[in-house]
């Protein structure tokens, strides 16, 4: 299932990670685990935020994938999402 991961990093923890040079390692670890089809980095609510769209094969992927983000004191949200092709397919299967 296609999922959207939103992770907002604690500012103090993220600042320390940037200063210590470990931020890239945390991000790379998550990217290696997820192999996202898209990854975006921005600011939301004044916090460093990453948004990644990935295919979740099994809910057992969550602990090893999300643990580095929890260690960075991130606020994490996971939600199923569709791309346009998925939406078209879903709508096409509806009875009118």
C-alpha positions, -999 to +999 in steps of 0.1 A: +000+000+000+013+035-009+019+055+023+028+090+031+053+094+060+054+129+075+081+134+101+086+167+119+118+168+138+123+183+172+141+216+166+167+213+194+174+176+186+177+184+149+200+214+155+223+192+175+222+165+148+231+191+121+259+205+143+273+170+150+270+160+113+246+131+120+215+144+103+224+130+069+230+096+084+195+095+100+179+106+067+199+081+047+190+053+070+153+060+066+156+064+028+175+031+026+147+013+046+118+028+027+132+032-009+106+060-014+092+069-048+094+105-037+110+124-008+106+160+001+122+182+028+105+214+040+095+234+070+061+229+086+050+247+118+086+260+122+100+225+123+123+206+098+099+182+081+104+153+057+076+138+035+082+105+019+059+084-003+067+047-002+052+013-007+045-005+026+045-042+020+039-052+056+031-033+088+062-050+104+082-025+084+072+003+108+094-004+138+128-007+120+120+022+096+106+047+121+130+040+150+157+064+138+130+092+135+118+085+171+153+087+183+154+122+167+123+131+187+102+134+156+065+137+154+055+110+129+024+104+109+017+076+084-013+076+061-024+057+031-024+078-001-032+074-038-017+088-069-039+099-098-038+064-114-049+048-082-078+073-079-089+067-114-088+029-109-108+033-077-134+056-092-137+033-123-146+004-100-175+022-084-211+015-094-229+045-107 
